[in-house]
Amino acid sequence: MKIAIVGSGAIGLYYGALLQRSGREVAFLMRSDLPVAKERGIRVVRKDETFVLDEVAAFARAEEIGVCDLVIVSLKATGNGSLAEILPPLVGRGTKLLTLQNGLGNDALLAELFPKNKVFGGLCFVCLNRIEPAVVENYMAGSISLGPRLGEDLAEAEEIVELFKAAGVKTRCEPNLAEVQWKKLVWNVPFNGLAIAAGGVTTDVIVGSPELCGEARALMREIIAASHFFGYDFGEGFEDYQIKITRPMEGYRPSSMIDFVEGRPVEVEAIWGEPLRQAKAAGVATPKLEMLYALLKRLCR
């Protein structure tokens, strides 16, 4: 199987490196990291090990890679406008497309661009930061929840799940992709958003502050309420669970906060705008989300 990684930031570097180490043929589409990756390879720093891929197939143009069996889109959703230009050289008749992006609407875009190809989505519950060019640090191993855009493609989603499992990634197949997307928003909306709104703070600051933690919980409750309208139930105590899993992250910097403090575009529409629009269309009141979205639009413009 030939795999292309489109978007070699923290997510792309990490999972692409694990897939290659497991014996898969992986091609990385890169920009700023390209010279470093070619010269020194890709380095992955984990709590229990550090490994380096000395030989990396890294390219600046999709045409240099050619048609692949699986295309993994892991760039920030702010770059989705370029996918119509980037992806066609990678996509053939039987190519599968997998988005590992945050927020809502990414799988729908891929299906619109390539209506004859099968589209899948994966939500990465993991703590990763790209700490320098072609170097990614993993703070918490976490997992991937992966499913098909269309239920009829569930068997092939399970095949992709096995691909990640063979690479040592804890991966679960989910029959309902939209449910998992909303599930991840319960963490992403408050922690990515408040990390920016509070001035570029880490997760320990949020959970350690009664005021910020209270705001985080209120935002979670709104996302959970919207999820219930669409028929998704995450179980009793899911709000408390989000706080529990965040405490051990200590001084983790959410990806949106890093983009904000380093002056890069933030995925405002995918993570906050689209959930708000869907909640409004469903008649679900989300005043905390609405205020946070308005604030982030102003801060991140």
C-alpha positions as CSV (number, residue, x, y, z in Angstrom):
1,M,0.0,0.0,0.0
2,K,1.3,3.4,-1.0
3,I,0.3,6.2,1.5
4,A,0.5,9.9,1.0
5,I,0.6,12.3,4.0
6,V,-0.8,15.7,3.0
7,G,0.0,18.2,5.7
8,S,3.2,17.2,7.6
9,G,2.6,19.0,10.8
10,A,2.4,17.3,14.2
11,I,-0.3,14.8,13.2
12,G,1.1,14.1,9.8
13,L,4.7,13.6,11.0
14,Y,3.7,11.4,13.9
15,Y,1.3,9.0,12.3
16,G,3.2,9.0,9.0
17,A,6.4,8.1,10.8
18,L,4.6,5.3,12.7
19,L,3.1,3.9,9.5
20,Q,6.5,3.9,7.7
21,R,8.2,2.3,10.7
22,S,5.7,-0.5,10.5
23,G,6.8,-1.3,6.9
24,R,4.4,0.8,4.9
25,E,5.5,2.9,1.9
26,V,4.8,6.5,3.0
27,A,5.4,9.7,1.0
28,F,5.3,13.1,2.9
29,L,4.1,16.2,1.1
30,M,6.0,19.0,2.8
31,R,6.8,22.7,2.6
32,S,8.9,24.4,5.3
33,D,10.2,21.1,6.8
34,L,11.3,19.6,3.5
35,P,15.0,20.5,3.6
36,V,15.4,19.2,7.2
37,A,13.5,16.0,6.5
38,K,15.6,15.3,3.5
39,E,18.9,16.0,5.4
40,R,18.2,14.6,8.8
41,G,15.0,12.5,8.5
42,I,12.0,12.7,10.8
43,R,12.4,12.4,14.6
44,V,9.7,11.3,17.0
45,V,10.1,12.0,20.7
46,R,7.8,9.9,23.0
47,K,7.8,9.3,26.8
48,D,9.3,5.9,26.5
49,E,11.4,6.2,23.3
50,T,12.8,8.4,20.6
51,F,13.3,7.2,17.1
52,V,14.4,8.7,13.8
53,L,13.4,7.8,10.3
54,D,16.7,8.3,8.4
55,E,15.3,7.8,5.0
56,V,12.2,9.8,4.3
57,A,10.3,10.1,1.0
58,A,9.6,13.9,1.2
59,F,8.3,16.0,-1.7
60,A,7.3,19.5,-2.4
61,R,4.8,18.7,-5.1
62,A,2.0,16.1,-5.3
63,E,3.0,15.4,-8.9
64,E,6.3,14.0,-7.6
65,I,4.4,11.4,-5.5
66,G,1.8,10.2,-8.0
67,V,-1.3,8.2,-7.4
68,C,-1.6,6.5,-4.0
69,D,-3.8,3.8,-2.4
70,L,-4.5,6.0,0.6
71,V,-4.3,9.7,1.0
72,I,-4.2,11.0,4.6
73,V,-5.1,14.7,4.9
74,S,-3.7,16.1,8.1
75,L,-3.2,19.8,7.3
76,K,-5.0,22.4,9.3
77,A,-8.6,23.0,8.0
78,T,-7.6,26.6,7.3
79,G,-5.7,25.1,4.3
80,N,-8.7,23.3,2.9
81,G,-9.1,25.8,0.1
82,S,-5.9,24.5,-1.5
83,L,-7.0,20.8,-1.6
84,A,-8.7,21.1,-4.9
85,E,-5.3,22.0,-6.4
86,I,-3.1,19.7,-4.3
87,L,-4.9,16.4,-4.2
88,P,-5.8,15.4,-7.8
89,P,-2.3,14.0,-8.7
90,L,-2.5,11.7,-5.7
91,V,-6.0,10.4,-6.4
92,G,-6.8,7.6,-8.8
93,R,-9.8,5.4,-9.4
94,G,-9.4,3.3,-6.2
95,T,-7.8,5.8,-3.9
96,K,-9.2,6.1,-0.4
97,L,-9.2,9.5,1.3
98,L,-8.9,9.9,5.1
99,T,-9.1,13.2,6.9
100,L,-7.4,13.5,10.3
101,Q,-8.5,17.1,10.8
102,N,-10.3,18.8,13.6
103,G,-13.8,20.1,13.5
104,L,-16.7,19.6,11.2
105,G,-17.1,19.7,7.4
106,N,-13.7,18.2,6.3
107,D,-15.0,14.8,5.1
108,A,-17.9,16.5,3.3
109,L,-15.4,18.7,1.4
110,L,-13.4,15.6,0.3
111,A,-16.6,13.8,-0.8
112,E,-17.5,16.9,-2.9
113,L,-14.0,17.1,-4.5
114,F,-13.9,13.3,-5.2
115,P,-17.5,12.0,-5.4
116,K,-16.3,8.7,-6.9
117,N,-13.8,7.9,-4.1
118,K,-14.4,6.5,-0.7
119,V,-13.9,9.0,2.2
120,F,-13.1,8.3,5.8
121,G,-12.5,10.4,8.9
122,G,-10.4,9.9,11.9
123,L,-10.4,11.9,15.2
124,C,-7.0,11.9,17.0
125,F,-7.3,12.0,20.8
126,V,-3.7,12.6,21.3
127,C,-1.2,15.2,22.6
128,L,1.3,16.2,20.0
129,N,3.4,19.2,19.2
130,R,5.8,19.8,16.3
131,I,8.7,21.3,18.4
132,E,11.0,22.0,15.5
133,P,11.2,21.3,11.7
134,A,10.6,17.5,11.1
135,V,10.5,16.8,14.9
136,V,7.3,15.9,16.7
137,E,6.9,15.3,20.5
138,N,4.2,13.0,21.9
139,Y,3.0,13.8,25.4
140,M,0.2,11.3,25.6
141,A,-0.2,8.3,23.3
142,G,-4.0,8.5,23.1
143,S,-6.0,6.9,20.3
144,I,-7.7,7.4,17.0
145,S,-11.5,6.8,16.4
146,L,-12.0,6.2,12.7
147,G,-15.0,5.7,10.6
148,P,-16.5,5.9,7.1
149,R,-18.4,8.9,5.7
150,L,-20.9,6.4,4.4
151,G,-22.1,3.4,6.4
152,E,-21.7,1.1,3.4
153,D,-17.9,1.6,3.6
154,L,-17.6,0.3,7.1
155,A,-15.7,-2.9,6.1
156,E,-13.0,-0.8,4.4
157,A,-12.8,1.6,7.4
158,E,-12.0,-1.5,9.5
159,E,-9.1,-2.3,7.1
160,I,-7.7,1.2,7.6
161,V,-8.1,0.7,11.4
162,E,-6.0,-2.5,11.1
163,L,-3.3,-0.5,9.3
164,F,-2.9,1.9,12.2
165,K,-3.1,-0.9,14.8
166,A,-0.2,-2.6,13.0
167,A,1.7,0.6,13.4
168,G,1.2,0.5,17.2
169,V,-1.6,3.0,17.3
170,K,-4.6,2.3,19.5
171,T,-7.4,2.7,17.0
172,R,-11.1,2.0,17.1
173,C,-13.6,1.7,14.2
174,E,-16.7,3.8,14.6
175,P,-19.7,3.2,12.5
176,N,-21.0,6.8,13.0
177,L,-18.3,9.3,12.0
178,A,-20.4,12.4,12.8
179,E,-21.0,11.2,16.4
180,V,-17.2,10.9,17.0
181,Q,-16.6,14.4,15.5
182,W,-19.1,15.9,17.9
183,K,-17.5,13.9,20.7
184,K,-14.1,15.4,20.1
185,L,-15.6,18.9,20.0
186,V,-16.5,18.5,23.6
187,W,-12.8,18.9,24.4
188,N,-11.6,20.9,21.4
189,V,-14.2,23.7,21.7
190,P,-13.4,24.7,25.3
191,F,-9.7,23.9,25.6
192,N,-8.5,25.2,22.3
193,G,-10.8,28.2,22.5
194,L,-10.1,29.2,26.1
195,A,-6.3,28.7,25.6
196,I,-6.5,31.5,23.0
197,A,-9.1,33.7,24.7
198,A,-7.2,33.6,28.0
199,G,-4.1,35.0,26.3
200,G,-2.2,31.9,25.1
201,V,-2.4,29.6,28.2
202,T,-1.7,25.9,28.6
203,T,-4.3,23.3,29.7
204,D,-3.0,23.2,33.3
205,V,-3.9,26.9,33.6
206,I,-7.5,26.2,32.5
207,V,-8.2,23.3,34.7
208,G,-6.4,25.0,37.6
209,S,-8.5,28.1,37.5
210,P,-12.0,27.8,39.0
211,E,-13.2,30.5,36.6
212,L,-11.7,29.1,33.4
213,C,-12.6,25.5,34.3
214,G,-16.2,26.7,35.0
215,E,-16.3,28.2,31.5
216,A,-14.8,25.1,30.0
217,R,-17.6,23.0,31.6
218,A,-20.3,25.4,30.4
219,L,-19.0,25.1,26.9
220,M,-18.9,21.3,27.1
221,R,-22.5,21.2,28.3
222,E,-23.6,23.2,25.3
223,I,-21.8,20.9,22.8
224,I,-23.2,17.9,24.6
225,A,-26.7,19.4,24.4
226,A,-26.3,20.0,20.6
227,S,-25.0,16.4,20.3
228,H,-28.1,15.1,22.0
229,F,-30.3,16.8,19.5
230,F,-28.6,14.9,16.7
231,G,-29.1,11.7,18.6
232,Y,-25.6,11.2,20.1
233,D,-25.2,10.2,23.8
234,F,-21.7,10.2,25.3
235,G,-22.8,8.7,28.6
236,E,-23.1,9.9,32.1
237,G,-20.1,11.9,33.5
238,F,-18.6,12.7,30.1
239,E,-18.0,16.3,31.2
240,D,-16.1,15.2,34.3
241,Y,-14.1,12.7,32.2
242,Q,-12.8,15.5,30.0
243,I,-11.5,17.3,33.0
244,K,-10.0,14.1,34.4
245,I,-8.0,13.3,31.2
246,T,-6.8,16.9,30.9
247,R,-5.1,17.2,34.3
248,P,-2.3,14.7,33.5
249,M,-1.5,16.7,30.3
250,E,0.0,19.4,32.6
251,G,1.4,22.2,30.6
252,Y,0.1,21.0,27.2
253,R,-0.2,23.6,24.5
254,P,-3.4,23.0,22.4
255,S,-2.6,23.2,18.6
256,S,-4.9,26.2,18.0
257,M,-3.2,28.1,20.8
258,I,0.2,27.4,19.2
259,D,-1.1,28.7,15.8
260,F,-2.5,31.8,17.5
261,V,0.7,32.8,19.5
262,E,2.9,32.0,16.4
263,G,0.8,34.2,14.1
264,R,-0.6,31.4,11.9
265,P,-4.2,31.0,10.8
266,V,-6.5,29.3,13.4
267,E,-9.2,26.8,12.5
268,V,-12.0,29.0,13.8
269,E,-14.7,28.0,11.3
270,A,-14.1,24.2,11.5
271,I,-13.9,24.0,15.3
272,W,-16.3,26.8,16.5
273,G,-18.1,28.3,13.5
274,E,-19.6,25.1,11.9
275,P,-20.8,23.5,15.2
276,L,-22.4,26.9,16.1
277,R,-24.2,27.0,12.7
278,Q,-25.4,23.4,13.0
279,A,-26.6,24.0,16.6
280,K,-28.5,27.2,15.5
281,A,-30.1,25.4,12.5
282,A,-31.3,22.7,15.0
283,G,-32.7,25.3,17.3
284,V,-30.3,24.5,20.1
285,A,-29.2,27.6,22.2
286,T,-25.4,27.8,22.6
287,P,-24.7,31.3,24.0
288,K,-21.3,30.5,25.4
289,L,-20.2,29.0,22.1
290,E,-21.6,32.0,20.2
291,M,-19.6,34.4,22.4
292,L,-16.4,32.4,22.1
293,Y,-16.8,32.2,18.4
294,A,-17.3,36.0,18.1
295,L,-14.2,36.6,20.3
296,L,-12.0,34.2,18.4
297,K,-13.0,35.6,15.0
298,R,-11.8,39.0,16.3
299,L,-8.6,37.7,17.9
300,C,-7.6,35.4,15.1
301,R,-8.3,37.6,12.1
